[in-house]
Amino acid sequence: MPRTFTCLHCGKVATRNPRLKKQKYCCSRICQNARRNLTNKKKLKKSDRTRKLRQLRNKRWRETYPAHKFQRHYREAHAEYVIDNRQKQKLRNKKRQKDAPSMIVKTYALSPQPMSDGMYMGFEVKNKKIVKTYAYMPVMQRTQGIDAHFSQKPG
């Protein structure tokens, strides 16, 4: 029987433990954790009883150690964390706002063509969004070249 084997997790060649018949994982902590996790996953798939017992154990633990109390205590004990996290969140919010495209709410109302009486439709813009298409009706009169004169249409 060979005295070495290749670890299934890390792929390193290691010497075999003489007490184990079918050794597949080396003795490093990372590889042993991988072996244990794989075994636990197999047990959960195989047995409904194991799955239910784990769910009950997790439920009892969550009732005994509620997360919101831990978080509140942590924030009270680490004021610098709260300040730092608040500043980072402001930066994340700014990045998110810059990437958000401006949006036109009523796209069917946009028309670059003048209406029958030679008027063009104006739009109310709030937070980079066109929200009211009926808000402003400018009268454009062409004077010379590309110059234009704007006046408010009486409502």
BALUM-805354 format. One record per residue: residue number from 1; z negated, x, y of N, C-alpha, C in turn. Coordinates in pm, 1 decimal. Last residue first. Layout:
REM BALUM-805354
 num       nZ       nX       nY      caZ      caX      caY       cZ       cX       cY
 NUM        Z        X        Y        Z        X        Y        Z        X        Y
...
This chain:
REM BALUM-805354
 num       nZ       nX       nY      caZ      caX      caY       cZ       cX       cY
 155   2009.2  -5275.2   8122.2   1971.4  -5339.9   7996.9   1962.0  -5483.3   8007.7
 154   2267.7  -5073.9   8250.9   2163.2  -5172.7   8278.7   2138.9  -5256.3   8153.4
 153   2300.6  -4749.1   8129.2   2359.7  -4882.6   8132.1   2247.4  -4983.0   8162.7
 152   2262.1  -4456.9   8316.0   2199.4  -4551.2   8224.2   2264.3  -4688.0   8239.8
 151   2515.9  -4206.4   8321.3   2431.2  -4302.1   8391.6   2377.9  -4400.4   8289.0
 150   2682.7  -3899.9   8352.1   2598.9  -3989.4   8269.9   2521.5  -4082.9   8360.9
 149   2996.4  -3753.9   8360.5   2891.6  -3813.0   8442.0   2815.3  -3911.8   8354.0
 148   3139.1  -3440.7   8264.1   3113.3  -3582.8   8241.5   2997.6  -3627.3   8329.4
 147   3401.1  -3203.0   8232.3   3279.2  -3248.4   8299.2   3262.0  -3398.0   8275.1
 146   3638.8  -3116.7   8134.6   3539.3  -3156.0   8034.6   3407.2  -3197.9   8098.2
 145   3853.9  -3239.0   8374.6   3840.4  -3147.0   8261.9   3740.2  -3197.8   8159.6
 144   3672.3  -3462.8   8571.8   3775.9  -3360.0   8566.8   3750.8  -3270.3   8447.8
 143   3543.7  -3714.4   8469.4   3588.2  -3690.1   8606.1   3701.2  -3587.1   8607.1
 142   3467.8  -3972.0   8254.0   3533.1  -3842.6   8264.3   3584.2  -3825.2   8406.4
 141   3161.6  -4111.9   8203.5   3287.9  -4125.7   8274.8   3345.8  -3986.0   8292.1
 140   2952.0  -4273.2   7990.5   3014.2  -4145.3   8021.2   3147.6  -4173.3   8090.1
 139   2648.1  -4422.9   7983.2   2787.2  -4449.1   8017.6   2846.8  -4315.9   8058.5
 138   2409.0  -4437.4   7717.6   2465.3  -4372.5   7836.1   2610.3  -4415.3   7858.1
 137   2167.1  -4603.7   7591.7   2310.2  -4627.6   7598.4   2365.6  -4561.2   7723.9
 136   1904.1  -4575.7   7368.1   1962.5  -4523.8   7492.1   2113.6  -4541.1   7488.3
 135   1818.7  -4706.2   7128.9   1724.8  -4677.5   7237.0   1791.8  -4639.3   7368.8
 134   1933.4  -4763.3   6888.2   1963.1  -4855.3   6997.5   1888.0  -4819.8   7126.2
 133   1845.1  -4604.0   6688.1   1982.1  -4582.9   6733.6   2016.2  -4668.9   6854.4
 132   1559.8  -4436.1   6628.1   1609.5  -4560.2   6686.8   1748.5  -4534.8   6743.4
 131   1534.5  -4185.7   6497.9   1466.5  -4303.3   6446.1   1520.0  -4434.4   6502.8
 130   1613.6  -3878.5   6393.4   1670.9  -3985.9   6474.0   1615.7  -4115.7   6417.8
 129   1385.7  -3615.4   6398.2   1442.4  -3726.1   6323.0   1495.6  -3830.4   6419.6
 128   1232.5  -3418.3   6518.2   1363.1  -3380.1   6464.3   1425.3  -3489.3   6377.6
 127   1021.8  -3574.5   6625.3    998.7  -3478.4   6517.2   1127.4  -3443.9   6442.1
 126   1245.5  -3811.1   6738.2   1103.6  -3779.4   6724.5   1086.8  -3688.2   6604.3
 125   1493.8  -3928.3   6949.3   1461.3  -3826.5   6849.9   1312.3  -3799.0   6854.7
 124   1712.7  -4191.2   7000.1   1577.0  -4144.1   7025.1   1541.2  -4047.2   6912.1
 123   2053.6  -4157.3   7100.8   1952.7  -4175.0   6996.5   1818.4  -4124.0   7043.4
 122   2344.2  -4333.1   7233.1   2243.7  -4227.4   7237.0   2133.7  -4258.6   7137.5
 121   2689.8  -4402.7   7207.4   2554.2  -4439.2   7166.3   2463.8  -4316.7   7175.1
 120   2915.5  -4440.9   7480.4   2871.7  -4368.0   7361.6   2727.1  -4405.9   7333.4
 119   3171.2  -4661.3   7605.2   3035.5  -4607.6   7604.3   3008.5  -4535.1   7472.5
 118   3408.5  -4798.9   7617.5   3407.5  -4659.5   7659.9   3269.9  -4595.9   7662.7
 117   3399.4  -5050.4   7507.5   3394.3  -5043.8   7652.4   3383.8  -4900.2   7704.0
 116   3401.8  -4998.4   7229.7   3517.3  -5065.5   7291.2   3516.9  -5056.4   7443.6
 115   3261.2  -4662.5   7197.2   3268.1  -4804.3   7164.8   3381.5  -4868.4   7245.1
 114   3395.0  -4343.8   7095.3   3338.3  -4434.9   7195.1   3351.8  -4580.0   7148.8
 113   3296.0  -4162.4   6805.3   3398.7  -4238.0   6875.9   3334.3  -4328.8   6979.7
 112   3096.4  -4057.4   6658.6   3140.9  -3977.8   6773.1   3247.3  -4051.0   6855.7
 111   2830.6  -4231.8   6537.4   2974.3  -4243.6   6556.5   3014.6  -4161.2   6677.4
 110   2571.2  -4329.0   6336.7   2631.3  -4217.1   6408.5   2781.8  -4235.2   6418.1
 109   2476.5  -4528.5   6178.4   2492.5  -4560.0   6319.3   2558.2  -4446.7   6398.4
 108   2431.4  -4439.1   5923.9   2545.2  -4528.1   5942.8   2571.6  -4556.5   6090.2
 107   2195.1  -4296.9   5919.7   2319.5  -4220.9   5928.5   2440.1  -4310.3   5955.4
 106   1893.8  -4312.5   6023.6   2003.3  -4409.5   6012.6   2135.7  -4337.0   6029.9
 105   1752.5  -4066.6   6012.9   1705.3  -4181.9   5937.9   1818.0  -4283.2   5917.3
 104   1815.2  -3738.0   5961.5   1863.6  -3852.3   6035.8   1829.5  -3976.0   5953.7
 103   1604.5  -3456.1   5972.9   1658.4  -3567.2   5896.0   1700.3  -3680.7   5988.3
 102   1586.9  -3104.4   5936.3   1577.9  -3221.2   6022.0   1652.2  -3335.0   5953.2
 101   1426.7  -2958.3   5647.5   1543.4  -2985.8   5729.7   1518.9  -3105.9   5820.9
 100   1162.0  -2736.3   5618.0   1199.2  -2876.7   5609.9   1319.3  -2903.9   5700.7
  99   1091.3  -2478.9   5674.0   1194.5  -2499.1   5573.8   1240.3  -2644.0   5564.6
  98    886.9  -2508.6   5857.5   1010.3  -2443.6   5900.2   1123.6  -2470.7   5802.8
  97    684.7  -2628.8   5703.5    747.0  -2705.1   5811.0    878.6  -2643.2   5854.5
  96    611.8  -2421.8   5530.3    664.7  -2545.6   5474.2    736.5  -2626.8   5581.2
  95    508.2  -2236.8   5708.1    626.1  -2202.8   5628.3    692.4  -2328.9   5574.8
  94    285.7  -2381.4   5800.8    392.8  -2343.5   5893.0    519.6  -2310.3   5817.8
  93    132.2  -2401.1   5566.3    182.8  -2522.4   5629.4    296.6  -2491.7   5725.8
  92     71.1  -2131.4   5525.3    151.8  -2202.8   5425.3    210.6  -2329.9   5484.4
  91    -88.2  -2087.4   5752.8     37.9  -2014.7   5735.9    128.6  -2084.8   5634.5
  90   -302.3  -2258.0   5690.6   -223.9  -2282.1   5812.3    -89.2  -2211.1   5804.2
  89   -398.3  -2131.5   5462.6   -340.1  -2264.3   5450.8   -258.2  -2299.9   5573.4
  88   -502.0  -1895.5   5571.9   -387.4  -1888.0   5480.0   -319.5  -2023.4   5465.3
  87   -716.5  -2004.5   5716.0   -607.9  -1935.5   5786.7   -483.1  -1926.3   5698.6
  86   -869.7  -2107.8   5504.0   -821.3  -2198.2   5608.3   -705.1  -2135.2   5685.0
  85   -934.6  -1875.2   5365.3   -849.1  -1974.6   5300.7   -790.6  -2071.6   5403.3
  84  -1104.1  -1751.3   5552.8   -980.5  -1685.3   5510.6   -883.4  -1786.3   5448.9
  83  -1314.0  -1939.3   5563.2  -1238.6  -1904.3   5684.6  -1103.1  -1844.6   5647.9
  82  -1401.3  -1936.9   5296.0  -1356.5  -2062.0   5357.8  -1269.8  -2032.9   5480.2
  81  -1481.5  -1671.9   5262.5  -1372.6  -1725.2   5180.2  -1314.6  -1850.4   5245.1
  80  -1697.4  -1656.6   5433.6  -1577.1  -1578.6   5467.4  -1457.0  -1625.6   5385.1
  79  -1889.9  -1810.6   5302.4  -1830.2  -1862.4   5426.1  -1703.2  -1787.3   5462.9
  78  -2005.2  -1861.8   5024.6  -1900.7  -1767.5   5065.5  -1826.9  -1820.7   5188.6
  77  -2185.6  -2066.7   4982.5  -2232.4  -1929.5   4960.9  -2132.7  -1824.7   5010.9
  76  -2030.7  -2292.4   5027.6  -2149.7  -2269.9   5110.0  -2196.6  -2125.2   5099.3
  75  -1839.5  -2260.3   4827.6  -1797.8  -2256.5   4967.7  -1915.8  -2233.4   5061.1
  74  -2003.0  -2292.0   4598.8  -1929.3  -2167.5   4621.5  -1889.6  -2153.9   4768.5
  73  -2093.5  -2556.1   4627.8  -2190.0  -2445.7   4629.4  -2120.0  -2313.1   4659.7
  72  -1846.9  -2689.9   4601.5  -1925.5  -2704.8   4723.3  -2024.7  -2589.1   4736.7
  71  -1774.2  -2614.3   4340.9  -1690.2  -2577.5   4454.1  -1766.8  -2586.4   4584.9
  70  -1982.5  -2730.9   4190.1  -1960.9  -2586.6   4186.6  -1881.6  -2541.9   4308.9
  69  -1937.8  -2999.4   4246.5  -2063.5  -2936.7   4288.7  -2050.9  -2784.9   4289.9
  68  -1686.9  -3041.5   4133.2  -1701.6  -3057.1   4277.9  -1831.4  -2995.7   4328.4
  67  -1725.5  -3005.2   3855.2  -1652.1  -2904.3   3932.6  -1675.9  -2918.3   4082.5
  66  -2026.8  -3048.7   3674.1  -1919.9  -3108.3   3755.4  -1857.6  -3005.4   3850.6
  65  -2146.6  -2991.7   3392.2  -2111.5  -2897.5   3499.9  -1998.3  -2954.9   3584.6
  64  -2176.8  -3217.8   3231.8  -2292.1  -3131.7   3259.2  -2268.1  -3040.9   3378.3
  63  -1920.7  -3322.6   3217.9  -2028.7  -3407.0   3270.1  -2150.9  -3322.9   3308.3
  62  -1786.2  -3107.4   3102.3  -1748.8  -3152.0   3237.5  -1856.3  -3240.9   3299.3
  61  -1914.0  -3102.4   2849.5  -1926.6  -2988.2   2939.8  -1893.9  -3029.6   3083.4
  60  -1833.6  -3346.7   2739.6  -1975.7  -3320.8   2764.0  -1995.1  -3207.3   2863.3
  59  -1556.5  -3293.8   2724.3  -1605.6  -3403.7   2807.4  -1753.2  -3384.4   2840.8
  58  -1547.2  -3083.4   2540.2  -1501.4  -3061.2   2677.9  -1552.4  -3169.9   2771.6
  57  -1641.8  -3218.7   2313.0  -1714.8  -3103.2   2364.6  -1676.0  -3075.0   2509.5
  56  -1439.1  -3412.0   2280.9  -1577.4  -3453.1   2308.1  -1659.0  -3339.0   2368.0
  55  -1220.5  -3241.3   2228.7  -1218.4  -3330.5   2344.6  -1358.9  -3376.3   2382.1
  54  -1304.9  -3122.5   1988.3  -1284.5  -3039.1   2107.9  -1285.2  -3125.6   2233.4
  53  -1307.3  -3346.1   1821.0  -1430.8  -3271.8   1845.8  -1419.1  -3185.3   1970.7
  52  -1034.4  -3411.4   1822.3  -1132.2  -3504.7   1879.5  -1264.2  -3435.5   1910.0
  51   -926.4  -3184.6   1691.8   -882.9  -3219.5   1827.1   -985.8  -3311.6   1895.0
  50  -1047.2  -3202.3   1441.8  -1070.6  -3084.6   1526.4  -1036.7  -3115.6   1671.5
  49   -935.9  -3444.7   1352.6  -1080.5  -3431.0   1368.7  -1114.4  -3314.3   1461.6
  48   -668.7  -3391.1   1321.1   -709.1  -3483.8   1427.5   -858.1  -3470.3   1455.9
  47   -524.8  -3081.2   1245.5   -635.7  -3172.5   1221.2   -667.9  -3259.2   1342.7
  46   -295.9  -2927.8   1320.9   -316.0  -2970.3   1182.9   -416.6  -3084.5   1169.6
  45   -314.8  -2859.7   1584.3   -197.0  -2934.3   1538.7   -222.0  -2998.2   1402.9
  44   -555.9  -2719.6   1584.6   -544.2  -2842.5   1663.6   -424.8  -2926.2   1619.6
  43   -491.1  -2500.3   1420.7   -594.9  -2593.8   1377.0   -583.0  -2726.1   1452.0
  42   -299.8  -2371.9   1583.6   -260.8  -2423.0   1451.6   -361.6  -2526.0   1401.2
  41   -461.7  -2300.2   1797.8   -350.4  -2393.7   1819.2   -304.3  -2454.3   1687.4
  40   -633.2  -2116.1   1673.1   -686.9  -2240.5   1727.9   -577.4  -2343.6   1750.8
  39   -449.5  -1911.1   1610.6   -521.8  -1980.8   1503.4   -576.5  -2114.4   1553.0
  38   -376.8  -1833.0   1869.9   -275.7  -1884.1   1778.3   -340.9  -1963.3   1665.3
  37   -621.4  -1737.2   1967.2   -556.1  -1852.1   2031.6   -452.0  -1915.8   1940.4
  36   -663.5  -1519.2   1792.8   -758.6  -1630.0   1794.4   -694.8  -1754.7   1856.3
  35   -446.0  -1351.8   1864.9   -461.6  -1398.9   1727.2   -552.0  -1522.5   1722.5
  34   -509.2  -1303.9   2133.8   -383.0  -1369.8   2100.3   -389.4  -1427.7   1958.5
  33   -751.0  -1166.6   2100.7   -749.9  -1295.9   2171.7   -622.9  -1373.6   2140.5
  32   -652.2   -939.3   1973.7   -744.6  -1026.3   1901.2   -754.4  -1163.1   1968.3
  31   -499.4   -830.3   2179.4   -432.8   -874.3   2057.1   -523.3   -966.6   1975.7
  30   -702.0   -771.1   2365.2   -591.1   -860.1   2402.1   -522.7   -915.8   2278.1
  29   -866.2   -587.3   2228.4   -919.7   -717.2   2268.3   -807.6   -816.7   2299.3
  28   -729.2   -418.4   1942.1   -749.1   -431.0   2086.9   -790.7   -574.4   2121.5
  27   -676.3   -382.5   1671.6   -814.4   -413.6   1709.2   -835.1   -426.5   1860.5
  26   -368.6   -558.5   1577.6   -452.3   -439.7   1595.5   -588.5   -480.4   1652.1
  25   -269.2   -792.7   1326.2   -299.8   -763.6   1466.4   -389.2   -640.6   1474.5
  24   -247.0   -819.5   1056.0   -124.7   -837.6   1134.4   -144.0   -802.5   1281.0
  23   -357.5   -744.4    734.4   -383.9   -726.1    877.0   -252.6   -732.3    953.2
  22   -444.1   -845.5    463.1   -319.0   -872.9    535.0   -344.2   -863.7    684.3
  21   -696.2   -738.9    385.3   -581.4   -732.8    295.8   -450.2   -747.6    372.7
  20   -942.8   -528.8    523.1   -855.8   -645.2    542.2   -731.8   -631.7    454.9
  19  -1069.7   -290.6    480.6  -1140.3   -411.2    438.8  -1054.2   -537.2    449.7
  18   -915.7    -88.2    595.8   -915.9   -100.5    449.6   -986.3   -226.5    399.2
  17   -701.1   -150.8    858.4   -842.5   -155.5    822.1   -849.7   -176.1    671.1
  16   -425.4     63.6    929.8   -477.0    -58.4    868.8   -625.9    -44.2    839.5
  15   -327.4    194.2   1243.7   -377.0    216.8   1107.9   -444.8     90.3   1058.5
  14    -32.4     74.5   1412.3   -175.9    102.3   1405.7   -215.5    127.2   1260.8
  13    226.4     55.3   1641.5    194.2     90.4   1504.0     48.5    134.7   1501.3
  12    266.0   -223.6   1865.1    227.3    -84.4   1837.8    201.7    -65.1   1688.7
  11    310.6   -486.5   1935.3    420.6   -411.2   1875.6    388.7   -265.5   1845.9
  10    133.6   -675.6   2031.7    173.7   -566.4   2122.0    287.1   -480.7   2066.0
   9    143.2   -875.7   1816.1    132.7   -908.4   1957.9    187.0   -796.5   2047.2
   8    164.0   -767.8   1562.1    254.8   -877.5   1598.8    251.4   -908.7   1748.3
   7    161.0   -423.0   1496.4     89.5   -537.4   1552.8    189.1   -643.9   1598.2
   6    254.7   -277.6   1197.9    298.0   -303.7   1335.1    231.0   -432.0   1383.0
   5     55.4    -46.5   1004.9    125.5   -173.6   1022.7    166.1   -185.5   1168.9
   4    -45.2    193.5    752.3    -16.0    153.5    890.2     55.7     18.7    889.5
   3    -64.6    250.2    487.7   -188.2    259.4    565.5   -166.7    224.5    712.7
   2     89.2     60.4    223.2     95.9    147.1    341.2    -32.7    140.6    423.2
   1      0.0     85.0   -117.5      0.0      0.0      0.0      0.0     89.4    123.6
